[in-house]
Amino acid sequence: MRVERRLRNIVASGAAAVHDFAIVSPAGFGSLLRMNTVRANPFTDHPASVGETYLAHLRNAAGFGFQMVVAGLACLVHALLPFLFVRTGSDCIGRLHERMHARRRRAESGH
């Protein structure tokens, strides 16, 4: 009960910065006394891991999302009217898959 109350206070506390994360080792998972605090920036860590700035990642991810939404709508229309948008969804998936792998290859090669 005491650990639960501390955990609830930490989670509910507005004093902790958004980018502070708690990492507990598996051996000491039940004890908050063994907790280490690590500083991380969730807004830049992932974009940097794929070789992009935050804004470049925002642009790319939003572009992917928009194309997926449009293709999803085409798939819904296709479900009702199977003679329309026959290849739209699968073509979009193929293009996005190739684009994502090309970006991954560029990030891995350092370009």
C-alpha positions as CSV (number, residue, x, y, z in Angstrom):
1,M,0.0,0.0,0.0
2,R,2.8,2.4,0.9
3,V,4.6,1.8,-2.5
4,E,1.3,2.3,-4.4
5,R,0.7,5.6,-2.6
6,R,4.2,6.8,-3.5
7,L,3.7,5.7,-7.1
8,R,0.4,7.4,-7.4
9,N,1.9,10.6,-6.0
10,I,4.8,10.5,-8.5
11,V,2.4,9.9,-11.4
12,A,0.0,12.6,-10.2
13,S,2.7,15.1,-9.3
14,G,2.9,18.1,-11.6
15,A,6.4,18.8,-10.3
16,A,8.0,16.2,-12.5
17,A,9.0,17.4,-15.9
18,V,7.4,15.8,-19.0
19,H,10.7,14.4,-20.1
20,D,11.6,12.6,-16.8
21,F,11.2,8.8,-17.0
22,A,11.6,6.3,-14.2
23,I,13.4,3.1,-15.0
24,V,13.3,0.2,-12.5
25,S,15.5,-2.8,-12.8
26,P,13.5,-6.1,-13.1
27,A,15.0,-7.3,-9.8
28,G,13.8,-4.2,-8.0
29,F,10.6,-3.6,-9.8
30,G,8.4,-3.6,-6.7
31,S,10.6,-1.1,-4.9
32,L,10.6,2.6,-5.8
33,L,13.7,3.0,-3.5
34,R,15.8,1.3,-6.3
35,M,14.5,3.5,-9.0
36,N,16.8,5.5,-11.2
37,T,15.8,8.7,-12.9
38,V,17.0,9.2,-16.5
39,R,16.7,12.4,-18.5
40,A,15.4,11.8,-22.0
41,N,13.7,14.0,-24.6
42,P,10.9,12.1,-26.3
43,F,10.5,14.9,-28.9
44,T,14.0,14.5,-30.3
45,D,15.2,11.0,-29.4
46,H,13.2,9.0,-31.9
47,P,13.7,11.5,-34.8
48,A,17.4,11.5,-34.2
49,S,17.5,7.7,-34.2
50,V,16.1,7.7,-37.8
51,G,18.4,10.6,-38.8
52,E,15.9,13.4,-38.8
53,T,15.3,16.6,-36.9
54,Y,12.0,17.0,-35.1
55,L,10.5,19.1,-37.8
56,A,11.7,16.8,-40.6
57,H,10.2,13.8,-38.7
58,L,6.9,15.8,-38.2
59,R,6.7,16.5,-41.9
60,N,7.4,12.9,-42.9
61,A,5.2,11.3,-40.3
62,A,2.3,13.6,-41.1
63,G,2.8,12.9,-44.8
64,F,2.6,9.1,-44.1
65,G,-0.4,9.6,-41.9
66,F,-2.3,11.7,-44.4
67,Q,-1.6,9.2,-47.2
68,M,-2.8,6.3,-45.0
69,V,-6.0,8.2,-44.1
70,V,-6.8,8.9,-47.8
71,A,-6.0,5.2,-48.7
72,G,-8.1,4.0,-45.8
73,L,-11.1,6.1,-47.0
74,A,-10.6,4.7,-50.5
75,C,-10.6,1.2,-49.0
76,L,-13.9,2.0,-47.2
77,V,-15.4,3.1,-50.5
78,H,-14.0,0.0,-52.2
79,A,-15.7,-2.2,-49.6
80,L,-19.1,-0.7,-50.5
81,L,-18.4,-0.4,-54.3
82,P,-15.8,-3.0,-55.2
83,F,-15.4,-1.7,-58.7
84,L,-13.9,1.6,-57.4
85,F,-10.4,2.1,-56.0
86,V,-9.4,-1.5,-56.8
87,R,-5.7,-1.0,-56.2
88,T,-5.6,2.3,-54.3
89,G,-5.0,0.8,-50.8
90,S,-2.4,-1.8,-51.8
91,D,-0.6,0.7,-54.1
92,C,-0.4,3.2,-51.2
93,I,0.9,0.5,-48.8
94,G,3.6,-0.5,-51.3
95,R,4.7,3.1,-51.9
96,L,4.9,3.9,-48.1
97,H,6.7,0.6,-47.4
98,E,9.3,1.4,-50.0
99,R,9.7,5.0,-48.8
100,M,10.1,3.9,-45.2
101,H,12.8,1.4,-46.1
102,A,14.6,3.9,-48.3
103,R,14.6,6.3,-45.3
104,R,15.8,3.6,-43.0
105,R,18.7,2.7,-45.4
106,R,19.7,6.3,-45.6
107,A,19.7,6.6,-41.8
108,E,21.7,3.5,-41.4
109,S,24.3,4.6,-43.9
110,G,24.6,8.0,-42.2
111,H,23.4,10.1,-45.1
